[in-house]
Amino acid sequence: MAAVSMTPPNNVLSTSREGCGYNAIFRYQWYTNTNALPMHVIGMIDRITENRKWGWTFKPHKNMDYHRTDWYKDQTLIITFEDQADLIQTKLELAHLL
């Protein structure tokens, strides 16, 4: 039986495009109702946005305590886009996943 690699493909903190990815912040913003961005959704947003830029960041809640083991639960995922149409299309296609 072949060994299974636990290393994620490519850099999961960025997309396949330069200037996009984690902490890339653009004008049009979607404050989601979740605290994480599933890895498979990154590729989906890349497909929707084609060659335009997008990124994501997190906004900590007021009760954020980084000393807790589940600290990540007290943050909100914000997905940002340079193009308003990409924001709208992403919400229409992917809101059920987030």
Buried (B, 14 or more C-beta within 10 A) or exposed (E): EEEEEEEEEEEEEBBEBEEBBBEBEBEBBBEBEEBBBEEEBBEBBBEBBEEBBBBBBBEBEEEBEEEEEEEEEBBBBBBBBBBEEBBEBBEEEBEEEB
